[in-house]
Amino acid sequence: MKTRLGDVCDKTGRTGAAIAAPIIHVRWYIILGVVFMNTKIAFNF
């Protein structure tokens, strides 16, 4: 029972990390995109 629970936690942790990694990258791309658009607008006006 204990080893099974450990395996489930390990798999869940790995899956969570695999899912979280792209989301973190996407968040940074959004932040950079917003900053880039703001500087572009600032230079236009």
HTML snippet that shows the backbone in 3Dmol.js (N, CA, C, O; Angstrom):
<script src="https://3Dmol.org/build/3Dmol-min.js"></script>
<div id="view" style="width:600px;height:400px;position:relative"></div>
<script>
const pdb = `
ATOM      1  N   MET A   1       0.838  -1.202   0.000  1.00  0.00           N
ATOM      2  CA  MET A   1       0.000   0.000   0.000  1.00  0.00           C
ATOM      3  C   MET A   1       0.873   1.251   0.000  1.00  0.00           C
ATOM      4  O   MET A   1       0.645   2.190  -0.764  1.00  0.00           O
ATOM      5  N   LYS A   2       1.882   1.242   0.879  1.00  0.00           N
ATOM      6  CA  LYS A   2       2.752   2.420   1.002  1.00  0.00           C
ATOM      7  C   LYS A   2       3.564   2.643  -0.286  1.00  0.00           C
ATOM      8  O   LYS A   2       3.703   3.774  -0.752  1.00  0.00           O
ATOM      9  N   THR A   3       4.093   1.556  -0.849  1.00  0.00           N
ATOM     10  CA  THR A   3       4.887   1.684  -2.076  1.00  0.00           C
ATOM     11  C   THR A   3       4.003   2.129  -3.240  1.00  0.00           C
ATOM     12  O   THR A   3       4.429   2.922  -4.080  1.00  0.00           O
ATOM     13  N   ARG A   4       2.769   1.615  -3.289  1.00  0.00           N
ATOM     14  CA  ARG A   4       1.845   2.020  -4.354  1.00  0.00           C
ATOM     15  C   ARG A   4       1.559   3.515  -4.263  1.00  0.00           C
ATOM     16  O   ARG A   4       1.574   4.226  -5.268  1.00  0.00           O
ATOM     17  N   LEU A   5       1.300   3.973  -3.056  1.00  0.00           N
ATOM     18  CA  LEU A   5       1.019   5.394  -2.842  1.00  0.00           C
ATOM     19  C   LEU A   5       2.234   6.228  -3.247  1.00  0.00           C
ATOM     20  O   LEU A   5       2.090   7.297  -3.841  1.00  0.00           O
ATOM     21  N   GLY A   6       3.430   5.734  -2.924  1.00  0.00           N
ATOM     22  CA  GLY A   6       4.667   6.420  -3.308  1.00  0.00           C
ATOM     23  C   GLY A   6       4.807   6.511  -4.818  1.00  0.00           C
ATOM     24  O   GLY A   6       5.199   7.547  -5.355  1.00  0.00           O
ATOM     25  N   ASP A   7       4.480   5.409  -5.501  1.00  0.00           N
ATOM     26  CA  ASP A   7       4.550   5.397  -6.970  1.00  0.00           C
ATOM     27  C   ASP A   7       3.557   6.389  -7.572  1.00  0.00           C
ATOM     28  O   ASP A   7       3.873   7.107  -8.520  1.00  0.00           O
ATOM     29  N   VAL A   8       2.354   6.414  -7.003  1.00  0.00           N
ATOM     30  CA  VAL A   8       1.318   7.335  -7.495  1.00  0.00           C
ATOM     31  C   VAL A   8       1.777   8.779  -7.300  1.00  0.00           C
ATOM     32  O   VAL A   8       1.627   9.608  -8.197  1.00  0.00           O
ATOM     33  N   CYS A   9       2.336   9.077  -6.124  1.00  0.00           N
ATOM     34  CA  CYS A   9       2.818  10.435  -5.841  1.00  0.00           C
ATOM     35  C   CYS A   9       3.950  10.802  -6.795  1.00  0.00           C
ATOM     36  O   CYS A   9       4.014  11.928  -7.289  1.00  0.00           O
ATOM     37  N   ASP A  10       4.841   9.844  -7.052  1.00  0.00           N
ATOM     38  CA  ASP A  10       5.973  10.081  -7.950  1.00  0.00           C
ATOM     39  C   ASP A  10       5.475  10.371  -9.367  1.00  0.00           C
ATOM     40  O   ASP A  10       5.939  11.307 -10.018  1.00  0.00           O
ATOM     41  N   LYS A  11       4.528   9.560  -9.833  1.00  0.00           N
ATOM     42  CA  LYS A  11       3.974   9.762 -11.179  1.00  0.00           C
ATOM     43  C   LYS A  11       3.226  11.088 -11.262  1.00  0.00           C
ATOM     44  O   LYS A  11       3.340  11.816 -12.248  1.00  0.00           O
ATOM     45  N   THR A  12       2.457  11.394 -10.216  1.00  0.00           N
ATOM     46  CA  THR A  12       1.698  12.648 -10.191  1.00  0.00           C
ATOM     47  C   THR A  12       2.656  13.836 -10.202  1.00  0.00           C
ATOM     48  O   THR A  12       2.426  14.823 -10.900  1.00  0.00           O
ATOM     49  N   GLY A  13       3.732  13.733  -9.420  1.00  0.00           N
ATOM     50  CA  GLY A  13       4.732  14.801  -9.359  1.00  0.00           C
ATOM     51  C   GLY A  13       5.398  15.028 -10.705  1.00  0.00           C
ATOM     52  O   GLY A  13       5.586  16.167 -11.133  1.00  0.00           O
ATOM     53  N   ARG A  14       5.754  13.935 -11.368  1.00  0.00           N
ATOM     54  CA  ARG A  14       6.394  14.044 -12.690  1.00  0.00           C
ATOM     55  C   ARG A  14       5.429  14.624 -13.714  1.00  0.00           C
ATOM     56  O   ARG A  14       5.805  15.470 -14.526  1.00  0.00           O
ATOM     57  N   THR A  15       4.187  14.164 -13.670  1.00  0.00           N
ATOM     58  CA  THR A  15       3.173  14.665 -14.601  1.00  0.00           C
ATOM     59  C   THR A  15       2.934  16.149 -14.349  1.00  0.00           C
ATOM     60  O   THR A  15       2.834  16.944 -15.283  1.00  0.00           O
ATOM     61  N   GLY A  16       2.844  16.509 -13.066  1.00  0.00           N
ATOM     62  CA  GLY A  16       2.643  17.913 -12.697  1.00  0.00           C
ATOM     63  C   GLY A  16       3.773  18.784 -13.200  1.00  0.00           C
ATOM     64  O   GLY A  16       3.540  19.877 -13.714  1.00  0.00           O
ATOM     65  N   ALA A  17       5.009  18.297 -13.053  1.00  0.00           N
ATOM     66  CA  ALA A  17       6.177  19.052 -13.517  1.00  0.00           C
ATOM     67  C   ALA A  17       6.154  19.175 -15.044  1.00  0.00           C
ATOM     68  O   ALA A  17       6.471  20.231 -15.592  1.00  0.00           O
ATOM     69  N   ALA A  18       5.779  18.095 -15.721  1.00  0.00           N
ATOM     70  CA  ALA A  18       5.716  18.100 -17.184  1.00  0.00           C
ATOM     71  C   ALA A  18       4.647  19.068 -17.689  1.00  0.00           C
ATOM     72  O   ALA A  18       4.819  19.710 -18.724  1.00  0.00           O
ATOM     73  N   ILE A  19       3.537  19.166 -16.943  1.00  0.00           N
ATOM     74  CA  ILE A  19       2.460  20.083 -17.327  1.00  0.00           C
ATOM     75  C   ILE A  19       2.835  21.524 -16.979  1.00  0.00           C
ATOM     76  O   ILE A  19       2.559  22.448 -17.745  1.00  0.00           O
ATOM     77  N   ALA A  20       3.467  21.707 -15.816  1.00  0.00           N
ATOM     78  CA  ALA A  20       3.785  23.056 -15.330  1.00  0.00           C
ATOM     79  C   ALA A  20       4.864  23.740 -16.175  1.00  0.00           C
ATOM     80  O   ALA A  20       4.793  24.949 -16.395  1.00  0.00           O
ATOM     81  N   ALA A  21       5.862  22.984 -16.653  1.00  0.00           N
ATOM     82  CA  ALA A  21       6.981  23.573 -17.394  1.00  0.00           C
ATOM     83  C   ALA A  21       6.525  24.403 -18.605  1.00  0.00           C
ATOM     84  O   ALA A  21       6.932  25.560 -18.711  1.00  0.00           O
ATOM     85  N   PRO A  22       5.705  23.873 -19.520  1.00  0.00           N
ATOM     86  CA  PRO A  22       5.259  24.685 -20.662  1.00  0.00           C
ATOM     87  C   PRO A  22       4.425  25.888 -20.247  1.00  0.00           C
ATOM     88  O   PRO A  22       4.508  26.949 -20.866  1.00  0.00           O
ATOM     89  N   ILE A  23       3.613  25.725 -19.186  1.00  0.00           N
ATOM     90  CA  ILE A  23       2.766  26.833 -18.717  1.00  0.00           C
ATOM     91  C   ILE A  23       3.641  27.987 -18.241  1.00  0.00           C
ATOM     92  O   ILE A  23       3.349  29.151 -18.512  1.00  0.00           O
ATOM     93  N   ILE A  24       4.731  27.651 -17.519  1.00  0.00           N
ATOM     94  CA  ILE A  24       5.651  28.686 -17.030  1.00  0.00           C
ATOM     95  C   ILE A  24       6.282  29.409 -18.222  1.00  0.00           C
ATOM     96  O   ILE A  24       6.395  30.635 -18.220  1.00  0.00           O
ATOM     97  N   HIS A  25       6.696  28.641 -19.247  1.00  0.00           N
ATOM     98  CA  HIS A  25       7.299  29.250 -20.438  1.00  0.00           C
ATOM     99  C   HIS A  25       6.295  30.155 -21.146  1.00  0.00           C
ATOM    100  O   HIS A  25       6.635  31.263 -21.561  1.00  0.00           O
ATOM    101  N   VAL A  26       5.058  29.679 -21.284  1.00  0.00           N
ATOM    102  CA  VAL A  26       4.010  30.463 -21.954  1.00  0.00           C
ATOM    103  C   VAL A  26       3.773  31.764 -21.201  1.00  0.00           C
ATOM    104  O   VAL A  26       3.607  32.823 -21.807  1.00  0.00           O
ATOM    105  N   ARG A  27       3.759  31.675 -19.857  1.00  0.00           N
ATOM    106  CA  ARG A  27       3.544  32.874 -19.039  1.00  0.00           C
ATOM    107  C   ARG A  27       4.643  33.893 -19.301  1.00  0.00           C
ATOM    108  O   ARG A  27       4.363  35.087 -19.407  1.00  0.00           O
ATOM    109  N   TRP A  28       5.892  33.438 -19.408  1.00  0.00           N
ATOM    110  CA  TRP A  28       7.007  34.362 -19.685  1.00  0.00           C
ATOM    111  C   TRP A  28       6.877  34.969 -21.075  1.00  0.00           C
ATOM    112  O   TRP A  28       7.167  36.151 -21.260  1.00  0.00           O
ATOM    113  N   TYR A  29       6.439  34.169 -22.068  1.00  0.00           N
ATOM    114  CA  TYR A  29       6.255  34.704 -23.424  1.00  0.00           C
ATOM    115  C   TYR A  29       5.171  35.775 -23.436  1.00  0.00           C
ATOM    116  O   TYR A  29       5.291  36.783 -24.133  1.00  0.00           O
ATOM    117  N   ILE A  30       4.089  35.546 -22.644  1.00  0.00           N
ATOM    118  CA  ILE A  30       3.003  36.535 -22.558  1.00  0.00           C
ATOM    119  C   ILE A  30       3.527  37.822 -21.927  1.00  0.00           C
ATOM    120  O   ILE A  30       3.250  38.918 -22.415  1.00  0.00           O
ATOM    121  N   ILE A  31       4.294  37.684 -20.830  1.00  0.00           N
ATOM    122  CA  ILE A  31       4.856  38.862 -20.146  1.00  0.00           C
ATOM    123  C   ILE A  31       5.762  39.640 -21.108  1.00  0.00           C
ATOM    124  O   ILE A  31       5.662  40.862 -21.208  1.00  0.00           O
ATOM    125  N   LEU A  32       6.644  38.926 -21.811  1.00  0.00           N
ATOM    126  CA  LEU A  32       7.553  39.576 -22.762  1.00  0.00           C
ATOM    127  C   LEU A  32       6.766  40.237 -23.895  1.00  0.00           C
ATOM    128  O   LEU A  32       7.105  41.336 -24.335  1.00  0.00           O
ATOM    129  N   GLY A  33       5.714  39.562 -24.364  1.00  0.00           N
ATOM    130  CA  GLY A  33       4.881  40.115 -25.427  1.00  0.00           C
ATOM    131  C   GLY A  33       4.186  41.397 -24.994  1.00  0.00           C
ATOM    132  O   GLY A  33       4.125  42.360 -25.758  1.00  0.00           O
ATOM    133  N   VAL A  34       3.662  41.412 -23.773  1.00  0.00           N
ATOM    134  CA  VAL A  34       2.992  42.606 -23.238  1.00  0.00           C
ATOM    135  C   VAL A  34       3.990  43.751 -23.104  1.00  0.00           C
ATOM    136  O   VAL A  34       3.692  44.884 -23.481  1.00  0.00           O
ATOM    137  N   VAL A  35       5.170  43.458 -22.570  1.00  0.00           N
ATOM    138  CA  VAL A  35       6.216  44.483 -22.412  1.00  0.00           C
ATOM    139  C   VAL A  35       6.618  45.028 -23.783  1.00  0.00           C
ATOM    140  O   VAL A  35       6.766  46.238 -23.955  1.00  0.00           O
ATOM    141  N   PHE A  36       6.794  44.128 -24.759  1.00  0.00           N
ATOM    142  CA  PHE A  36       7.179  44.533 -26.108  1.00  0.00           C
ATOM    143  C   PHE A  36       6.115  45.433 -26.734  1.00  0.00           C
ATOM    144  O   PHE A  36       6.442  46.460 -27.330  1.00  0.00           O
ATOM    145  N   MET A  37       4.845  45.051 -26.600  1.00  0.00           N
ATOM    146  CA  MET A  37       3.748  45.858 -27.152  1.00  0.00           C
ATOM    147  C   MET A  37       3.679  47.222 -26.469  1.00  0.00           C
ATOM    148  O   MET A  37       3.442  48.235 -27.128  1.00  0.00           O
ATOM    149  N   ASN A  38       3.884  47.252 -25.151  1.00  0.00           N
ATOM    150  CA  ASN A  38       3.834  48.516 -24.413  1.00  0.00           C
ATOM    151  C   ASN A  38       4.957  49.457 -24.861  1.00  0.00           C
ATOM    152  O   ASN A  38       4.727  50.655 -25.026  1.00  0.00           O
ATOM    153  N   THR A  39       6.161  48.929 -25.057  1.00  0.00           N
ATOM    154  CA  THR A  39       7.280  49.769 -25.501  1.00  0.00           C
ATOM    155  C   THR A  39       7.032  50.242 -26.936  1.00  0.00           C
ATOM    156  O   THR A  39       7.365  51.375 -27.282  1.00  0.00           O
ATOM    157  N   LYS A  40       6.450  49.379 -27.767  1.00  0.00           N
ATOM    158  CA  LYS A  40       6.148  49.730 -29.154  1.00  0.00           C
ATOM    159  C   LYS A  40       5.142  50.885 -29.186  1.00  0.00           C
ATOM    160  O   LYS A  40       5.312  51.846 -29.937  1.00  0.00           O
ATOM    161  N   ILE A  41       4.095  50.780 -28.363  1.00  0.00           N
ATOM    162  CA  ILE A  41       3.066  51.831 -28.285  1.00  0.00           C
ATOM    163  C   ILE A  41       3.689  53.118 -27.729  1.00  0.00           C
ATOM    164  O   ILE A  41       3.404  54.213 -28.212  1.00  0.00           O
ATOM    165  N   ALA A  42       4.535  52.971 -26.717  1.00  0.00           N
ATOM    166  CA  ALA A  42       5.172  54.139 -26.088  1.00  0.00           C
ATOM    167  C   ALA A  42       6.034  54.892 -27.106  1.00  0.00           C
ATOM    168  O   ALA A  42       6.060  56.123 -27.105  1.00  0.00           O
ATOM    169  N   PHE A  43       6.738  54.159 -27.973  1.00  0.00           N
ATOM    170  CA  PHE A  43       7.589  54.815 -28.971  1.00  0.00           C
ATOM    171  C   PHE A  43       6.769  55.429 -30.105  1.00  0.00           C
ATOM    172  O   PHE A  43       7.195  56.407 -30.719  1.00  0.00           O
ATOM    173  N   ASN A  44       5.595  54.860 -30.385  1.00  0.00           N
ATOM    174  CA  ASN A  44       4.736  55.402 -31.445  1.00  0.00           C
ATOM    175  C   ASN A  44       4.170  56.762 -31.069  1.00  0.00           C
ATOM    176  O   ASN A  44       4.010  57.627 -31.930  1.00  0.00           O
ATOM    177  N   PHE A  45       3.860  56.962 -29.769  1.00  0.00           N
ATOM    178  CA  PHE A  45       3.245  58.222 -29.338  1.00  0.00           C
ATOM    179  C   PHE A  45       4.240  59.206 -28.775  1.00  0.00           C
ATOM    180  O   PHE A  45       3.860  60.307 -28.375  1.00  0.00           O
TER     181      PHE A  45
END
`;
const viewer = $3Dmol.createViewer("view");
viewer.addModel(pdb, "pdb");
viewer.setStyle({}, {cartoon: {color: "spectrum"}});
viewer.zoomTo();
viewer.render();
</script>
